[in-house]
Amino acid sequence: MTEFTVNPNRFDPYKTFKFRVKWDGKIVAGVSRVSGLIRTTAVVEHREGGDPSSSRKSPGQTEYSPVTLERGVTHDTAFEEWANKVANFGAGLGSEVSLRDFRKDIVIELLNEAGQLVLAYKVFRCWPSEFVALPDLDSDADAVAIQTLVLQNEGWVRDTSVVEPHEPALSPG
């Protein structure tokens, strides 16, 4: 059985280097890294007095790990604007947090090597719990300055409307 129904000649799984992140219906500029989507369900163990020595296990509460976005420092202010909705220094008493719109749903899209959308996940009710506006600076380092935005969330689902695309055949060159 093939893992790819539309493209049965495809053998390799999708790579991690082509993706995009969207919020407010727009692609967020410059995102170079997205942490994994991780869901963990606690195990609840119980046994009755007359049961064998081993316990029974059932699912408990499910937790969704934060999603971390990274991108190089530029003049785009999207990370900072969202982070300021949660904690805006100097905004004045009672207006440090924008309760009306500090949460956003985001979409993480995975693309194949040809740049076609192959998978998408919707991440719900995200809000920034950590923002690194400027990383450690080091005159001896040869590195890109990276901004980081850590997003708490209340769950995610795969967007099942995104289906496997017909991949273009390479033309002999």
VOKEVEX-632764 format. One record per atom (N, C-alpha, C): residue number from 1; y, z, x; residue in three letters; atom name. Coordinates in nm, 2 decimals. Each point is the difference from the previous one (the first is absolute). Example, Ala and Ser with C-alpha at 12.3 -4.5 7.8 and 13.67 -1.06 7.14 Angstrom:
% VOKEVEX-632764
    i      c2      c3      c1   aa  at
    1   -0.57    0.78    1.32  ALA   N
    1    0.12    0.00   -0.09  ALA  CA
    1    0.12    0.00    0.09  ALA   C
    2    0.11   -0.07   -0.04  SER   N
    2    0.11    0.00    0.09  SER  CA
    2    0.11    0.08   -0.08  SER   C
***
This chain:
% VOKEVEX-632764
    i      c2      c3      c1   aa  at
    1   -0.12    0.00    0.08  MET   N
    1    0.12    0.00   -0.08  MET  CA
    1    0.12    0.00    0.09  MET   C
    2    0.10   -0.08   -0.04  THR   N
    2    0.13   -0.01    0.08  THR  CA
    2    0.10    0.11   -0.04  THR   C
    3    0.07    0.05    0.09  GLU   N
    3    0.11    0.09   -0.03  GLU  CA
    3    0.12   -0.06   -0.05  GLU   C
    4    0.02   -0.13    0.01  PHE   N
    4    0.11   -0.07   -0.04  PHE  CA
    4   -0.04   -0.11   -0.10  PHE   C
    5    0.03    0.02   -0.13  THR   N
    5   -0.05   -0.09   -0.10  THR  CA
    5    0.07   -0.13   -0.01  THR   C
    6    0.13    0.00    0.02  VAL   N
    6    0.08   -0.12    0.00  VAL  CA
    6   -0.01   -0.08    0.13  VAL   C
    7   -0.02    0.07    0.11  ASN   N
    7   -0.01   -0.07    0.13  ASN  CA
    7   -0.13    0.04    0.07  ASN   C
    8   -0.11   -0.05   -0.05  PRO   N
    8   -0.13    0.04    0.05  PRO  CA
    8   -0.03   -0.03    0.15  PRO   C
    9    0.08   -0.08    0.06  ASN   N
    9   -0.01   -0.03    0.14  ASN  CA
    9    0.07    0.10    0.09  ASN   C
   10    0.08    0.09   -0.07  ARG   N
   10    0.07    0.10    0.08  ARG  CA
   10   -0.10    0.11    0.04  ARG   C
   11    0.00    0.04    0.12  PHE   N
   11   -0.09    0.10    0.05  PHE  CA
   11    0.07    0.13    0.04  PHE   C
   12    0.12   -0.01    0.06  ASP   N
   12    0.07    0.11    0.05  ASP  CA
   12    0.08    0.08   -0.11  ASP   C
   13    0.00    0.13    0.01  PRO   N
   13    0.08    0.08   -0.10  PRO  CA
   13    0.15   -0.02    0.04  PRO   C
   14    0.09    0.04   -0.09  TYR   N
   14    0.14   -0.02    0.02  TYR  CA
   14    0.05    0.09    0.11  TYR   C
   15    0.10   -0.05    0.07  LYS   N
   15    0.06    0.07    0.11  LYS  CA
   15    0.11    0.09   -0.05  LYS   C
   16    0.04    0.09    0.09  THR   N
   16    0.11    0.10   -0.04  THR  CA
   16    0.14   -0.03    0.04  THR   C
   17    0.02   -0.12    0.06  PHE   N
   17    0.13   -0.03    0.06  PHE  CA
   17    0.09   -0.08   -0.09  PHE   C
   18   -0.04   -0.04   -0.12  LYS   N
   18    0.09   -0.07   -0.09  LYS  CA
   18    0.01    0.07   -0.13  LYS   C
   19    0.11    0.06   -0.03  PHE   N
   19    0.02    0.08   -0.12  PHE  CA
   19    0.15    0.01   -0.03  PHE   C
   20    0.03    0.05   -0.12  ARG   N
   20    0.14    0.03   -0.03  ARG  CA
   20    0.00    0.11   -0.10  ARG   C
   21    0.11    0.07   -0.01  VAL   N
   21    0.03    0.11   -0.09  VAL  CA
   21    0.11   -0.03   -0.09  VAL   C
   22   -0.01    0.03   -0.12  LYS   N
   22    0.11   -0.03   -0.10  LYS  CA
   22    0.03    0.13   -0.08  LYS   C
   23    0.13    0.02   -0.02  TRP   N
   23    0.05    0.09   -0.10  TRP  CA
   23    0.12   -0.05   -0.07  TRP   C
   24    0.03    0.04   -0.11  ASP   N
   24    0.11   -0.05   -0.09  ASP  CA
   24   -0.01   -0.15   -0.01  ASP   C
   25   -0.13   -0.06    0.00  GLY   N
   25   -0.02   -0.14   -0.01  GLY  CA
   25    0.03   -0.08    0.12  GLY   C
   26    0.04    0.06    0.11  LYS   N
   26    0.04   -0.08    0.12  LYS  CA
   26   -0.09    0.04    0.12  LYS   C
   27   -0.02   -0.10    0.09  ILE   N
   27   -0.07    0.03    0.12  ILE  CA
   27    0.09    0.08    0.09  ILE   C
   28   -0.06    0.11    0.06  VAL   N
   28    0.07    0.08    0.09  VAL  CA
   28    0.00   -0.06    0.14  VAL   C
   29    0.11   -0.02    0.06  ALA   N
   29    0.02   -0.07    0.13  ALA  CA
   29   -0.06    0.08    0.11  ALA   C
   30   -0.08   -0.07    0.09  GLY   N
   30   -0.03    0.05    0.13  GLY  CA
   30   -0.12    0.10    0.01  GLY   C
   31   -0.07    0.03   -0.11  VAL   N
   31   -0.10    0.10    0.01  VAL  CA
   31   -0.11   -0.06    0.09  VAL   C
   32   -0.03    0.08    0.11  SER   N
   32   -0.10   -0.04    0.10  SER  CA
   32   -0.13    0.08   -0.01  SER   C
   33    0.00    0.11   -0.07  ARG   N
   33   -0.12    0.08   -0.01  ARG  CA
   33    0.00    0.08   -0.14  ARG   C
   34   -0.12    0.00   -0.06  VAL   N
   34   -0.02    0.08   -0.12  VAL  CA
   34   -0.13    0.08    0.02  VAL   C
   35    0.01    0.13   -0.02  SER   N
   35   -0.13    0.08    0.01  SER  CA
   35   -0.09   -0.04   -0.11  SER   C
   36   -0.13    0.04    0.01  GLY   N
   36   -0.10   -0.03   -0.09  GLY  CA
   36    0.02    0.07   -0.14  GLY   C
   37   -0.06   -0.06   -0.10  LEU   N
   37    0.00    0.07   -0.13  LEU  CA
   37   -0.12    0.09   -0.01  LEU   C
   38    0.02    0.13   -0.01  ILE   N
   38   -0.11    0.09    0.01  ILE  CA
   38    0.00    0.09   -0.12  ILE   C
   39   -0.12    0.01   -0.07  ARG   N
   39   -0.01    0.09   -0.11  ARG  CA
   39   -0.12    0.09    0.03  ARG   C
   40    0.02    0.13   -0.03  THR   N
   40   -0.10    0.10    0.03  THR  CA
   40   -0.02    0.08   -0.12  THR   C
   41   -0.13    0.02   -0.04  THR   N
   41   -0.03    0.08   -0.12  THR  CA
   41   -0.08    0.12    0.05  THR   C
   42    0.05    0.12   -0.04  ALA   N
   42   -0.06    0.12    0.04  ALA  CA
   42   -0.14    0.02   -0.06  ALA   C
   43   -0.08    0.07    0.07  VAL   N
   43   -0.14    0.03   -0.05  VAL  CA
   43    0.00    0.14   -0.06  VAL   C
   44   -0.04    0.01   -0.12  VAL   N
   44   -0.02    0.13   -0.07  VAL  CA
   44   -0.15    0.03    0.00  VAL   C
   45   -0.03    0.11    0.07  GLU   N
   45   -0.14    0.04    0.00  GLU  CA
   45   -0.02    0.12   -0.10  GLU   C
   46   -0.12    0.00   -0.06  HIS   N
   46   -0.03    0.11   -0.09  HIS  CA
   46   -0.16    0.00   -0.02  HIS   C
   47   -0.04    0.12   -0.04  ARG   N
   47   -0.14    0.01   -0.03  ARG  CA
   47   -0.02    0.12   -0.09  ARG   C
   48   -0.10   -0.01   -0.08  GLU   N
   48   -0.03    0.11   -0.10  GLU  CA
   48   -0.10    0.09    0.07  GLU   C
   49   -0.01    0.12   -0.04  GLY   N
   49   -0.09    0.10    0.06  GLY  CA
   49   -0.14   -0.04    0.01  GLY   C
   50   -0.05   -0.08   -0.10  GLY   N
   50   -0.14   -0.04    0.00  GLY  CA
   50   -0.03   -0.13    0.07  GLY   C
   51    0.10   -0.07    0.05  ASP   N
   51   -0.01   -0.13    0.07  ASP  CA
   51   -0.07    0.02    0.13  ASP   C
   52   -0.06   -0.11    0.05  PRO   N
   52   -0.05    0.01    0.14  PRO  CA
   52    0.11    0.04    0.10  PRO   C
   53   -0.03    0.02    0.12  SER   N
   53    0.09    0.05    0.10  SER  CA
   53    0.12   -0.10    0.03  SER   C
   54   -0.02   -0.12   -0.03  SER   N
   54    0.11   -0.10    0.03  SER  CA
   54    0.10    0.00   -0.12  SER   C
   55    0.12   -0.03    0.03  SER   N
   55    0.10    0.00   -0.10  SER  CA
   55    0.02   -0.14   -0.06  SER   C
   56    0.06   -0.01   -0.11  ARG   N
   56    0.04   -0.13   -0.07  ARG  CA
   56    0.14   -0.03    0.05  ARG   C
   57    0.03   -0.13    0.00  LYS   N
   57    0.13   -0.04    0.04  LYS  CA
   57    0.06   -0.10   -0.11  LYS   C
   58    0.13    0.02   -0.02  SER   N
   58    0.07   -0.08   -0.09  SER  CA
   58    0.14   -0.03    0.05  SER   C
   59    0.06   -0.11   -0.05  PRO   N
   59    0.14   -0.03    0.05  PRO  CA
   59    0.10    0.09   -0.05  PRO   C
   60    0.10    0.03    0.09  GLY   N
   60    0.11    0.09   -0.04  GLY  CA
   60    0.13   -0.08    0.00  GLY   C
   61    0.11    0.06    0.05  GLN   N
   61    0.12   -0.07    0.00  GLN  CA
   61    0.01   -0.11    0.10  GLN   C
   62    0.07   -0.11   -0.03  THR   N
   62    0.02   -0.11    0.09  THR  CA
   62    0.14    0.00    0.06  THR   C
   63    0.00   -0.01    0.13  GLU   N
   63    0.13   -0.01    0.07  GLU  CA
   63    0.02   -0.14    0.06  GLU   C
   64    0.12   -0.04    0.00  TYR   N
   64    0.04   -0.13    0.07  TYR  CA
   64    0.08    0.03    0.12  TYR   C
   65   -0.04   -0.05    0.12  SER   N
   65    0.07    0.03    0.12  SER  CA
   65    0.13   -0.08    0.00  SER   C
   66    0.10    0.06    0.07  PRO   N
   66    0.13   -0.07    0.01  PRO  CA
   66   -0.02   -0.14    0.07  PRO   C
   67    0.09   -0.09   -0.03  VAL   N
   67    0.00   -0.13    0.06  VAL  CA
   67    0.12   -0.01    0.09  VAL   C
   68   -0.03   -0.04    0.13  THR   N
   68    0.11    0.00    0.10  THR  CA
   68    0.03   -0.15    0.03  THR   C
   69    0.13   -0.03   -0.01  LEU   N
   69    0.05   -0.13    0.03  LEU  CA
   69    0.08    0.01    0.13  LEU   C
   70   -0.02   -0.10    0.09  GLU   N
   70    0.08   -0.01    0.12  GLU  CA
   70    0.06   -0.13    0.02  GLU   C
   71    0.12    0.00    0.06  ARG   N
   71    0.07   -0.13    0.03  ARG  CA
   71    0.10    0.02    0.11  ARG   C
   72    0.03   -0.11    0.07  GLY   N
   72    0.10    0.01    0.11  GLY  CA
   72    0.14    0.03   -0.06  GLY   C
   73    0.08    0.07    0.08  VAL   N
   73    0.13    0.04   -0.04  VAL  CA
   73    0.09   -0.13    0.00  VAL   C
   74    0.06   -0.02   -0.12  THR   N
   74    0.10   -0.12   -0.01  THR  CA
   74    0.12    0.06   -0.08  THR   C
   75    0.07   -0.10   -0.06  HIS   N
   75    0.12    0.04   -0.08  HIS  CA
   75   -0.04    0.01   -0.15  HIS   C
   76   -0.13   -0.03   -0.04  ASP   N
   76   -0.04    0.01   -0.13  ASP  CA
   76   -0.01    0.15   -0.04  ASP   C
   77    0.05    0.04   -0.11  THR   N
   77    0.01    0.14   -0.04  THR  CA
   77   -0.09    0.05   -0.11  THR   C
   78   -0.10   -0.09   -0.03  ALA   N
   78   -0.09    0.04   -0.11  ALA  CA
   78   -0.07    0.13    0.01  ALA   C
   79   -0.06    0.03    0.12  PHE   N
   79   -0.07    0.13    0.02  PHE  CA
   79    0.10    0.11   -0.02  PHE   C
   80    0.12   -0.01    0.07  GLU   N
   80    0.09    0.11   -0.01  GLU  CA
   80    0.06    0.02   -0.14  GLU   C
   81    0.02   -0.11   -0.07  GLU   N
   81    0.06    0.02   -0.14  GLU  CA
   81   -0.10    0.07   -0.09  GLU   C
   82   -0.13   -0.03    0.02  TRP   N
   82   -0.10    0.07   -0.08  TRP  CA
   82   -0.02    0.15    0.04  TRP   C
   83    0.00    0.02    0.13  ALA   N
   83   -0.01    0.14    0.05  ALA  CA
   83    0.12    0.08   -0.04  ALA   C
   84    0.12   -0.06   -0.01  ASN   N
   84    0.11    0.08   -0.05  ASN  CA
   84    0.00    0.03   -0.14  ASN   C
   85   -0.08   -0.06   -0.08  LYS   N
   85   -0.02    0.04   -0.14  LYS  CA
   85   -0.07    0.13   -0.02  LYS   C
   86   -0.08    0.04    0.11  VAL   N
   86   -0.07    0.12   -0.01  VAL  CA
   86    0.08    0.12    0.07  VAL   C
   87    0.07   -0.03    0.10  ALA   N
   87    0.08    0.10    0.07  ALA  CA
   87    0.12   -0.07    0.07  ALA   C
   88    0.11    0.01   -0.07  ASN   N
   88    0.12   -0.06    0.05  ASN  CA
   88    0.10    0.10    0.05  ASN   C
   89    0.00    0.02    0.13  PHE   N
   89    0.09    0.10    0.07  PHE  CA
   89    0.14   -0.03   -0.04  PHE   C
   90    0.07    0.11   -0.04  GLY   N
   90    0.14   -0.01   -0.02  GLY  CA
   90    0.04   -0.07   -0.14  GLY   C
   91   -0.10   -0.01   -0.08  ALA   N
   91    0.02   -0.07   -0.13  ALA  CA
   91    0.07    0.09   -0.10  ALA   C
   92    0.01    0.13    0.02  GLY   N
   92    0.06    0.09   -0.09  GLY  CA
   92   -0.10    0.08   -0.08  GLY   C
   93    0.04    0.12   -0.03  LEU   N
   93   -0.09    0.09   -0.08  LEU  CA
   93   -0.05   -0.07   -0.13  LEU   C
   94   -0.13    0.00   -0.01  GLY   N
   94   -0.06   -0.05   -0.12  GLY  CA
   94   -0.03   -0.15    0.00  GLY   C
   95    0.05   -0.07    0.11  SER   N
   95   -0.03   -0.15    0.00  SER  CA
   95   -0.07   -0.04    0.13  SER   C
   96   -0.07    0.10    0.06  GLU   N
   96   -0.07   -0.03    0.13  GLU  CA
   96   -0.12   -0.09   -0.03  GLU   C
   97   -0.06    0.01   -0.12  VAL   N
   97   -0.12   -0.07   -0.04  VAL  CA
   97    0.04   -0.09   -0.12  VAL   C
   98   -0.05   -0.12    0.00  SER   N
   98    0.02   -0.09   -0.12  SER  CA
   98   -0.12    0.01   -0.08  SER   C
   99    0.00    0.09   -0.10  LEU   N
   99   -0.12    0.02   -0.08  LEU  CA
   99   -0.03   -0.12   -0.09  LEU   C
  100    0.09   -0.08   -0.03  ARG   N
  100   -0.01   -0.11   -0.08  ARG  CA
  100   -0.09   -0.11    0.06  ARG   C
  101    0.01   -0.03    0.13  ASP   N
  101   -0.06   -0.11    0.06  ASP  CA
  101   -0.06    0.02    0.14  ASP   C
  102   -0.04    0.12    0.03  PHE   N
  102   -0.05    0.02    0.14  PHE  CA
  102   -0.14   -0.04    0.01  PHE   C
  103   -0.07   -0.02   -0.11  ARG   N
  103   -0.14   -0.05    0.00  ARG  CA
  103    0.00   -0.15   -0.02  ARG   C
  104   -0.09   -0.07    0.07  LYS   N
  104   -0.02   -0.14   -0.02  LYS  CA
  104   -0.15   -0.03    0.01  LYS   C
  105   -0.04   -0.11   -0.07  ASP   N
  105   -0.13   -0.06    0.02  ASP  CA
  105    0.02   -0.10    0.11  ASP   C
  106   -0.10   -0.01    0.09  ILE   N
  106    0.00   -0.10    0.10  ILE  CA
  106   -0.12   -0.09   -0.01  ILE   C
  107    0.00   -0.11    0.06  VAL   N
  107   -0.11   -0.09    0.00  VAL  CA
  107   -0.03   -0.04    0.15  VAL   C
  108   -0.13    0.01    0.04  ILE   N
  108   -0.04   -0.04    0.13  ILE  CA
  108   -0.09   -0.12   -0.01  ILE   C
  109    0.04   -0.11    0.06  GLU   N
  109   -0.07   -0.13   -0.01  GLU  CA
  109   -0.06   -0.04    0.13  GLU   C
  110   -0.13   -0.04   -0.01  LEU   N
  110   -0.07   -0.05    0.12  LEU  CA
  110    0.00   -0.15   -0.01  LEU   C
  111    0.02   -0.07    0.11  LEU   N
  111    0.00   -0.14    0.00  LEU  CA
  111   -0.11   -0.05    0.10  LEU   C
  112   -0.05   -0.12   -0.03  ASN   N
  112   -0.10   -0.06    0.09  ASN  CA
  112    0.07   -0.06    0.12  ASN   C
  113   -0.07   -0.06    0.09  GLU   N
  113    0.05   -0.06    0.12  GLU  CA
  113    0.10   -0.12   -0.04  GLU   C
  114   -0.02   -0.06   -0.11  ALA   N
  114    0.09   -0.11   -0.04  ALA  CA
  114    0.12    0.05   -0.08  ALA   C
  115    0.01    0.13   -0.01  GLY   N
  115    0.12    0.06   -0.07  GLY  CA
  115   -0.02    0.01   -0.15  GLY   C
  116   -0.12   -0.02   -0.05  GLN   N
  116   -0.02    0.00   -0.15  GLN  CA
  116   -0.03    0.15   -0.04  GLN   C
  117    0.05    0.04   -0.11  LEU   N
  117   -0.03    0.13   -0.06  LEU  CA
  117   -0.14    0.01   -0.04  LEU   C
  118   -0.07    0.11    0.06  VAL   N
  118   -0.14    0.01   -0.03  VAL  CA
  118   -0.04    0.14   -0.07  VAL   C
  119    0.08    0.10    0.03  LEU   N
  119   -0.02    0.13   -0.06  LEU  CA
  119    0.14    0.07   -0.02  LEU   C
  120    0.01    0.08   -0.11  ALA   N
  120    0.12    0.08   -0.02  ALA  CA
  120   -0.04    0.13   -0.06  ALA   C
  121    0.07    0.10    0.04  TYR   N
  121   -0.01    0.14   -0.05  TYR  CA
  121    0.13    0.05   -0.05  TYR   C
  122    0.00    0.06   -0.12  LYS   N
  122    0.12    0.06   -0.05  LYS  CA
  122   -0.01    0.15    0.03  LYS   C
  123    0.10    0.06    0.06  VAL   N
  123    0.01    0.14    0.03  VAL  CA
  123    0.10    0.06   -0.09  VAL   C
  124   -0.03    0.11   -0.07  PHE   N
  124    0.08    0.05   -0.11  PHE  CA
  124    0.08    0.13    0.04  PHE   C
  125    0.12    0.00   -0.05  ARG   N
  125    0.09    0.12    0.00  ARG  CA
  125    0.02    0.05    0.14  ARG   C
  126    0.03   -0.09    0.09  CYS   N
  126    0.02    0.03    0.14  CYS  CA
  126    0.14    0.07    0.02  CYS   C
  127    0.01    0.08    0.10  TRP   N
  127    0.13    0.06    0.04  TRP  CA
  127    0.00    0.04    0.15  TRP   C
  128    0.10   -0.02    0.07  PRO   N
  128    0.00    0.02    0.15  PRO  CA
  128    0.01    0.15    0.03  PRO   C
  129   -0.11    0.05    0.07  SER   N
  129    0.00    0.14    0.04  SER  CA
  129    0.04    0.01    0.15  SER   C
  130    0.00   -0.11    0.07  GLU   N
  130    0.04    0.00    0.14  GLU  CA
  130    0.07   -0.13    0.03  GLU   C
  131    0.11    0.01    0.07  PHE   N
  131    0.07   -0.12    0.05  PHE  CA
  131    0.04    0.02    0.14  PHE   C
  132   -0.05   -0.09    0.09  VAL   N
  132    0.05    0.00    0.14  VAL  CA
  132    0.09   -0.12    0.01  VAL   C
  133    0.13    0.03    0.01  ALA   N
  133    0.11   -0.10    0.01  ALA  CA
  133    0.00   -0.06    0.14  ALA   C
  134   -0.02    0.08    0.10  LEU   N
  134    0.01   -0.04    0.14  LEU  CA
  134   -0.11    0.08    0.07  LEU   C
  135   -0.08   -0.07    0.08  PRO   N
  135   -0.11    0.07    0.07  PRO  CA
  135    0.05    0.06    0.12  PRO   C
  136   -0.09    0.07    0.08  ASP   N
  136    0.04    0.05    0.13  ASP  CA
  136    0.05   -0.12    0.08  ASP   C
  137    0.10    0.02    0.08  LEU   N
  137    0.06   -0.10    0.09  LEU  CA
  137   -0.04    0.03    0.14  LEU   C
  138   -0.04   -0.10    0.08  ASP   N
  138   -0.05    0.03    0.13  ASP  CA
  138    0.05   -0.12    0.09  ASP   C
  139    0.08    0.03    0.10  SER   N
  139    0.05   -0.11    0.09  SER  CA
  139   -0.11   -0.06    0.09  SER   C
  140   -0.11    0.07    0.01  ASP   N
  140   -0.11   -0.05    0.08  ASP  CA
  140   -0.10   -0.08   -0.08  ASP   C
  141    0.01    0.00   -0.13  ALA   N
  141   -0.10   -0.07   -0.08  ALA  CA
  141    0.04   -0.14   -0.03  ALA   C
  142   -0.09   -0.08   -0.02  ASP   N
  142    0.02   -0.14   -0.04  ASP  CA
  142   -0.06   -0.02   -0.14  ASP   C
  143    0.07    0.04   -0.10  ALA   N
  143   -0.06    0.01   -0.14  ALA  CA
  143    0.11   -0.04   -0.10  ALA   C
  144   -0.05   -0.03   -0.12  VAL   N
  144    0.08   -0.03   -0.11  VAL  CA
  144    0.03    0.13   -0.07  VAL   C
  145    0.13    0.02   -0.05  ALA   N
  145    0.04    0.12   -0.08  ALA  CA
  145   -0.06   -0.02   -0.14  ALA   C
  146   -0.08    0.10   -0.04  ILE   N
  146   -0.07   -0.01   -0.13  ILE  CA
  146    0.05    0.10   -0.10  ILE   C
  147    0.03   -0.04   -0.12  GLN   N
  147    0.03    0.09   -0.11  GLN  CA
  147   -0.13    0.02   -0.08  GLN   C
  148   -0.01    0.12   -0.05  THR   N
  148   -0.12    0.04   -0.08  THR  CA
  148    0.04    0.06   -0.13  THR   C
  149   -0.07   -0.04   -0.10  LEU   N
  149    0.02    0.06   -0.14  LEU  CA
  149   -0.14    0.04   -0.05  LEU   C
  150   -0.01    0.13   -0.03  VAL   N
  150   -0.13    0.06   -0.05  VAL  CA
  150    0.02    0.01   -0.15  VAL   C
  151   -0.09   -0.06   -0.08  LEU   N
  151    0.01    0.00   -0.14  LEU  CA
  151   -0.11    0.08   -0.07  LEU   C
  152    0.04    0.11   -0.07  GLN   N
  152   -0.10    0.07   -0.08  GLN  CA
  152   -0.02   -0.09   -0.12  GLN   C
  153   -0.12    0.01   -0.06  ASN   N
  153   -0.03   -0.08   -0.12  ASN  CA
  153   -0.10    0.07   -0.09  ASN   C
  154   -0.01   -0.05   -0.12  GLU   N
  154   -0.09    0.06   -0.10  GLU  CA
  154   -0.11   -0.09   -0.04  GLU   C
  155   -0.04   -0.10    0.09  GLY   N
  155   -0.11   -0.08   -0.02  GLY  CA
  155    0.03   -0.15    0.02  GLY   C
  156   -0.11   -0.07    0.01  TRP   N
  156    0.01   -0.15    0.02  TRP  CA
  156   -0.12   -0.07   -0.07  TRP   C
  157    0.02   -0.12   -0.03  VAL   N
  157   -0.10   -0.09   -0.06  VAL  CA
  157    0.01   -0.14    0.06  VAL   C
  158   -0.11   -0.06    0.00  ARG   N
  158    0.00   -0.14    0.05  ARG  CA
  158    0.05   -0.09   -0.12  ARG   C
  159    0.08   -0.09    0.03  ASP   N
  159    0.06   -0.10   -0.09  ASP  CA
  159   -0.11   -0.11   -0.03  ASP   C
  160   -0.07    0.02   -0.10  THR   N
  160   -0.11   -0.10   -0.03  THR  CA
  160    0.05   -0.13   -0.04  THR   C
  161    0.13   -0.02   -0.03  SER   N
  161    0.05   -0.13   -0.03  SER  CA
  161    0.00   -0.09    0.13  SER   C
  162    0.00    0.06    0.11  VAL   N
  162   -0.01   -0.08    0.13  VAL  CA
  162   -0.14   -0.04    0.03  VAL   C
  163   -0.03   -0.12    0.00  VAL   N
  163   -0.14   -0.05    0.02  VAL  CA
  163   -0.01   -0.08    0.13  VAL   C
  164   -0.12   -0.02    0.05  GLU   N
  164   -0.02   -0.08    0.12  GLU  CA
  164    0.06   -0.14   -0.01  GLU   C
  165    0.09   -0.04    0.09  PRO   N
  165    0.06   -0.13   -0.01  PRO  CA
  165   -0.10   -0.10    0.06  PRO   C
  166    0.03   -0.13   -0.03  HIS   N
  166   -0.07   -0.11    0.07  HIS  CA
  166    0.07   -0.02    0.13  HIS   C
  167   -0.08    0.02    0.11  GLU   N
  167    0.06    0.00    0.13  GLU  CA
  167    0.00   -0.15    0.05  GLU   C
  168    0.12   -0.04    0.06  PRO   N
  168    0.01   -0.14    0.04  PRO  CA
  168   -0.09   -0.03    0.12  PRO   C
  169   -0.05   -0.12    0.00  ALA   N
  169   -0.08   -0.04    0.11  ALA  CA
  169    0.09   -0.05    0.11  ALA   C
  170   -0.04    0.03    0.13  LEU   N
  170    0.08   -0.04    0.11  LEU  CA
  170   -0.02   -0.15    0.02  LEU   C
  171    0.11   -0.07    0.02  SER   N
  171   -0.01   -0.15    0.02  SER  CA
  171   -0.01   -0.02    0.15  SER   C
  172   -0.09   -0.10    0.04  PRO   N
  172   -0.02   -0.02    0.14  PRO  CA
  172    0.13   -0.05    0.06  PRO   C
  173    0.03    0.06    0.12  GLY   N
  173    0.13   -0.03    0.05  GLY  CA
  173    0.00   -0.07    0.13  GLY   C
***
